[in-house]
Amino acid sequence: MTVLNGLLGAGYLMVFWLAGAALARRGIAYVLIGRYERSEFAVNEAFYAAHYPVWYQNAEDTVYAVLPG
């Protein structure tokens, strides 16, 4: 399982636009959206909140479970 925080690997691949099947094909199970992601990128957190359950949350970070089970 892969935890994604907006940037993946040394190539800085932006993946906030990926959804559903695209995330599954890449083996991404969780998406972390925190202070850094909100300040550096145009994150559509409302999309994740509407489509995926919150797996973990604190005052600054939210982790969405994007794969079932």
QUITAUR-V922201 format. One record per residue. N is the residue number from 1. SS is DSSP state (H for helix, E for strand, C for the rest). OMEGA is omega in radians with two decimals (none if undefined). Layout:
n->N ss->SS omega->OMEGA
n->N ss->SS omega->OMEGA
This chain:
n->1 ss->C omega->-3.09
n->2 ss->E omega->3.01
n->3 ss->E omega->-3.07
n->4 ss->E omega->3.12
n->5 ss->C omega->3.09
n->6 ss->C omega->3.10
n->7 ss->E omega->-3.07
n->8 ss->E omega->3.07
n->9 ss->C omega->-3.08
n->10 ss->C omega->-3.11
n->11 ss->C omega->3.13
n->12 ss->C omega->3.13
n->13 ss->E omega->3.13
n->14 ss->E omega->-3.04
n->15 ss->C omega->3.13
n->16 ss->C omega->-3.12
n->17 ss->C omega->3.14
n->18 ss->C omega->3.13
n->19 ss->C omega->2.99
n->20 ss->C omega->-3.06
n->21 ss->H omega->3.13
n->22 ss->H omega->3.08
n->23 ss->H omega->-3.12
n->24 ss->H omega->-3.14
n->25 ss->H omega->3.14
n->26 ss->C omega->3.11
n->27 ss->C omega->-3.13
n->28 ss->E omega->-3.08
n->29 ss->E omega->-3.07
n->30 ss->E omega->3.04
n->31 ss->E omega->3.10
n->32 ss->E omega->3.03
n->33 ss->E omega->-3.09
n->34 ss->C omega->-3.10
n->35 ss->H omega->-3.13
n->36 ss->H omega->-3.11
n->37 ss->H omega->3.13
n->38 ss->H omega->-3.09
n->39 ss->H omega->-3.05
n->40 ss->H omega->-3.02
n->41 ss->C omega->3.04
n->42 ss->C omega->-3.07
n->43 ss->C omega->3.07
n->44 ss->C omega->-3.08
n->45 ss->H omega->3.10
n->46 ss->H omega->3.09
n->47 ss->H omega->-3.13
n->48 ss->H omega->3.13
n->49 ss->H omega->-3.12
n->50 ss->H omega->-3.01
n->51 ss->H omega->-3.05
n->52 ss->C omega->3.11
n->53 ss->E omega->3.04
n->54 ss->E omega->3.13
n->55 ss->E omega->3.13
n->56 ss->E omega->3.09
n->57 ss->E omega->2.96
n->58 ss->C omega->-3.04
n->59 ss->C omega->-3.06
n->60 ss->C omega->-2.99
n->61 ss->C omega->2.99
n->62 ss->E omega->3.08
n->63 ss->E omega->3.12
n->64 ss->E omega->3.04
n->65 ss->E omega->-3.02
n->66 ss->C omega->3.04
n->67 ss->C omega->3.12
n->68 ss->C omega->3.03
n->69 ss->C omega->none
